[in-house]
Amino acid sequence: MPVYTPIFASPSDSSSITLCKILDVLASNSGSEQAPVVGSISTGTGTLVVSASDISTLSFSTTAATSGTISISASVDGTNYLSTSYVALTSGNTSSSFNAATITIGQINTVGVGYIKFTASSLVGTITITTVGANGVSNVMLDNPLPAGANVIGVVGTQSANGTVTFSGGTATSATGVSLGVSPTKSLTIQNTSTGSAILYVSTTSGTLTNVNSINIAAGVGYQFPFIPSGTIYIGASASCTYSFWYA
């Protein structure tokens, strides 16, 4: 398996380490990438482990299986794994798992991590995962989102700063889209405050909401809209779950 080998600034032949030499080494490391690593998982509950030593970012893309779920976990020692999240490059959403039946491309922050493991659950068919590690700039991920309640960065409840920010919430009981009932003009943040595995769907499309026609927000994860959607905003879920939102 190809492994990224860092370049070190160390004196040789009695040469001194200058600032220019250090900057040159940093530039060399920042542009380095692993060769692509390709692996696959077939029907069942298999795993695929990828080395993440000496890299800061692991990008991946997948093919589509018939059905199933792929979860992502990280380990320092290759033995003890904990769930971690990835950034979906097509939407900006973060999650610790994805639908195996959908082609997915994402990026994982691997600073200080030795291994990344993809684990299949109820997989039908075969999914091929291609990864590329790099020691460069990665997306910023919020792996430990804000707890449920009237808390958002810089805002507690309702306040007047750059306009009035209002906190509200509700429960989505099914995948059938229900109007959020507000028309934000400046900002909108929505958080899935449930503790189970239900996925919160947010869309400007009415009817049945799915992971294809909606923004998917996993339990405990929040999403801040980079723009204000025009028209009605609809909320649904894969199973009953609570949500909170802030808007101005």
C-alpha positions as CSV (number, residue, x, y, z in Angstrom):
1,M,0.0,0.0,0.0
2,P,1.5,3.4,-1.0
3,V,2.3,5.5,2.0
4,Y,3.1,9.2,2.2
5,T,6.7,9.8,3.3
6,P,7.3,13.3,4.8
7,I,10.4,15.4,4.0
8,F,12.3,16.6,7.1
9,A,14.4,19.7,7.5
10,S,17.6,18.3,9.0
11,P,21.2,19.4,8.7
12,S,23.5,17.4,6.5
13,D,27.1,17.8,5.5
14,S,27.4,20.6,8.2
15,S,24.7,22.7,6.5
16,S,22.5,24.9,8.7
17,I,18.7,24.9,8.8
18,T,17.6,28.3,7.6
19,L,14.1,29.8,7.5
20,C,14.1,29.5,3.7
21,K,15.0,25.8,4.0
22,I,12.2,25.1,6.5
23,L,9.6,27.0,4.3
24,D,10.8,25.0,1.3
25,V,10.3,21.7,3.2
26,L,6.8,22.8,4.3
27,A,5.9,23.6,0.7
28,S,7.1,20.2,-0.5
29,N,5.1,18.4,2.2
30,S,1.9,20.4,1.5
31,G,1.8,19.4,-2.1
32,S,2.5,15.7,-1.5
33,E,-0.2,13.1,-2.1
34,Q,-0.4,9.3,-1.8
35,A,-1.0,7.3,-4.9
36,P,-4.7,6.3,-5.1
37,V,-5.6,3.2,-3.0
38,V,-8.5,1.2,-4.3
39,G,-10.4,-1.4,-2.2
40,S,-13.9,-2.9,-2.1
41,I,-16.4,-4.4,0.3
42,S,-18.9,-7.1,-0.9
43,T,-22.3,-8.1,0.4
44,G,-22.5,-8.4,4.2
45,T,-20.7,-6.5,7.0
46,G,-17.2,-6.3,5.7
47,T,-14.6,-3.6,6.4
48,L,-11.9,-1.7,4.5
49,V,-9.0,-0.2,6.4
50,V,-6.8,2.5,4.9
51,S,-3.5,3.9,6.4
52,A,-3.7,7.5,7.3
53,S,-0.2,7.9,8.8
54,D,1.6,11.2,8.2
55,I,-1.2,12.7,6.2
56,S,-3.7,15.4,7.2
57,T,-6.5,14.7,4.7
58,L,-8.0,11.5,3.2
59,S,-10.3,12.1,0.3
60,F,-12.4,9.2,-1.0
61,S,-14.9,8.4,-3.7
62,T,-17.2,5.4,-4.1
63,T,-19.2,3.4,-6.6
64,A,-22.8,2.5,-5.8
65,A,-23.9,-0.8,-4.4
66,T,-27.5,-2.0,-4.4
67,S,-28.2,-1.0,-0.8
68,G,-26.7,-0.7,2.6
69,T,-24.8,1.8,4.8
70,I,-21.1,2.6,5.2
71,S,-19.9,4.1,8.5
72,I,-16.5,5.7,9.0
73,S,-14.3,5.3,12.1
74,A,-10.7,6.3,13.0
75,S,-7.9,4.8,15.0
76,V,-4.5,5.9,16.3
77,D,-3.2,2.4,17.0
78,G,-5.1,0.3,14.4
79,T,-7.0,-1.6,17.2
80,N,-9.3,0.9,18.9
81,Y,-11.7,2.7,16.6
82,L,-14.1,5.5,17.2
83,S,-16.7,7.0,14.9
84,T,-15.5,10.0,12.9
85,S,-17.1,12.3,10.3
86,Y,-16.5,13.3,6.7
87,V,-17.4,16.3,4.6
88,A,-19.5,15.5,1.6
89,L,-17.8,17.6,-1.1
90,T,-21.0,17.8,-3.2
91,S,-23.1,19.4,-0.4
92,G,-20.8,20.5,2.4
93,N,-22.8,18.3,4.9
94,T,-20.9,16.3,7.6
95,S,-21.8,12.8,8.7
96,S,-20.3,9.6,10.1
97,S,-22.0,7.4,7.5
98,F,-23.4,7.4,4.0
99,N,-25.8,5.4,1.8
100,A,-23.9,2.7,-0.1
101,A,-26.4,2.9,-2.9
102,T,-25.4,6.5,-3.7
103,I,-22.1,7.5,-5.3
104,T,-20.3,9.5,-2.6
105,I,-17.2,11.8,-2.6
106,G,-15.9,13.1,0.6
107,Q,-13.0,14.3,2.7
108,I,-11.8,13.2,6.2
109,N,-9.6,15.2,8.5
110,T,-6.9,12.7,9.5
111,V,-4.5,14.9,11.5
112,G,-3.0,12.6,14.3
113,V,-4.9,9.6,13.0
114,G,-3.2,6.3,12.0
115,Y,-6.0,4.5,10.2
116,I,-9.5,5.1,8.7
117,K,-12.0,2.2,8.6
118,F,-15.0,1.9,6.3
119,T,-17.5,-0.5,7.7
120,A,-20.5,-2.0,5.8
121,S,-23.9,-2.7,7.3
122,S,-26.5,-4.7,5.5
123,L,-24.6,-4.3,2.3
124,V,-26.1,-5.8,-0.8
125,G,-23.8,-5.8,-3.9
126,T,-20.2,-4.5,-4.0
127,I,-19.0,-1.0,-3.3
128,T,-15.5,0.1,-4.5
129,I,-13.8,2.9,-2.5
130,T,-10.9,4.9,-3.9
131,T,-8.9,7.0,-1.4
132,V,-6.1,9.6,-1.8
133,G,-4.2,10.9,1.2
134,A,-2.5,14.3,1.2
135,N,-0.6,16.5,3.6
136,G,-2.5,19.7,2.7
137,V,-5.4,21.8,3.8
138,S,-8.5,20.0,4.7
139,N,-12.1,21.0,5.3
140,V,-12.9,22.1,8.8
141,M,-15.3,19.7,10.5
142,L,-17.4,20.0,13.6
143,D,-17.2,16.4,15.0
144,N,-18.8,17.5,18.3
145,P,-21.8,19.7,17.4
146,L,-23.6,22.0,19.8
147,P,-25.9,20.2,22.3
148,A,-29.6,20.4,21.9
149,G,-31.2,23.6,23.1
150,A,-31.3,27.3,22.4
151,N,-27.6,27.5,21.8
152,V,-25.8,28.5,18.7
153,I,-22.4,30.1,18.3
154,G,-22.8,33.8,19.3
155,V,-26.5,33.4,20.0
156,V,-28.5,32.3,23.0
157,G,-32.3,32.2,22.5
158,T,-33.5,35.4,20.8
159,Q,-31.2,38.5,20.5
160,S,-30.9,41.7,18.6
161,A,-27.5,42.1,17.0
162,N,-27.4,42.2,13.3
163,G,-31.2,41.8,13.3
164,T,-33.3,39.5,15.5
165,V,-32.3,35.9,15.6
166,T,-35.2,33.6,16.5
167,F,-34.8,30.1,18.0
168,S,-37.5,27.4,17.4
169,G,-37.9,23.7,16.8
170,G,-40.3,20.8,16.2
171,T,-40.5,17.1,15.4
172,A,-40.4,15.5,12.0
173,T,-42.5,12.3,12.0
174,S,-42.1,11.0,8.5
175,A,-40.4,11.5,5.1
176,T,-43.4,13.5,3.9
177,G,-42.2,17.1,3.7
178,V,-43.9,19.6,6.1
179,S,-43.4,23.4,5.7
180,L,-40.9,24.8,8.2
181,G,-43.3,27.8,8.5
182,V,-40.8,30.6,8.4
183,S,-39.2,32.8,5.7
184,P,-35.7,33.8,6.8
185,T,-34.1,36.7,5.0
186,K,-30.6,36.8,6.5
187,S,-29.6,33.4,7.9
188,L,-30.8,29.9,8.7
189,T,-29.3,27.1,10.8
190,I,-31.0,23.7,11.4
191,Q,-29.9,21.0,13.8
192,N,-31.0,17.4,14.1
193,T,-31.4,17.1,17.9
194,S,-32.5,13.5,18.0
195,T,-30.2,10.9,19.6
196,G,-31.1,7.9,17.4
197,S,-30.2,7.1,13.8
198,A,-33.0,9.1,12.1
199,I,-31.8,11.4,9.2
200,L,-33.4,14.9,9.0
201,Y,-34.3,15.9,5.4
202,V,-34.5,19.6,4.4
203,S,-35.6,20.6,1.0
204,T,-37.4,23.2,-1.1
205,T,-39.3,20.3,-2.7
206,S,-42.6,19.1,-1.3
207,G,-43.8,15.6,-1.2
208,T,-41.7,12.6,-0.1
209,L,-38.2,13.7,0.9
210,T,-35.2,11.4,0.4
211,N,-31.4,11.5,0.6
212,V,-31.5,12.3,-3.1
213,N,-33.7,15.3,-3.2
214,S,-32.9,16.8,0.2
215,I,-30.1,18.0,2.4
216,N,-29.4,15.1,4.8
217,I,-28.6,16.0,8.5
218,A,-27.5,13.2,10.7
219,A,-28.5,13.0,14.4
220,G,-26.6,15.5,16.5
221,V,-25.4,17.4,13.4
222,G,-26.3,21.0,12.4
223,Y,-26.3,22.6,9.0
224,Q,-25.9,26.3,8.3
225,F,-27.2,27.4,4.9
226,P,-24.6,29.3,2.9
227,F,-27.5,31.1,1.2
228,I,-31.2,31.7,2.0
229,P,-33.4,29.3,0.0
230,S,-36.2,30.9,-2.0
231,G,-39.7,29.6,-1.6
232,T,-41.1,27.2,1.1
233,I,-38.6,25.1,3.1
234,Y,-39.8,21.6,3.9
235,I,-38.8,19.3,6.7
236,G,-39.0,15.5,6.8
237,A,-37.2,12.5,8.3
238,S,-36.3,8.9,7.7
239,A,-37.9,8.2,11.2
240,S,-39.4,10.4,13.9
241,C,-36.8,12.9,15.1
242,T,-36.6,16.3,16.8
243,Y,-34.9,19.4,15.3
244,S,-34.1,23.0,16.2
245,F,-33.5,25.9,14.0
246,W,-32.4,29.5,14.2
247,Y,-33.2,32.2,11.6
248,A,-33.1,35.9,11.0
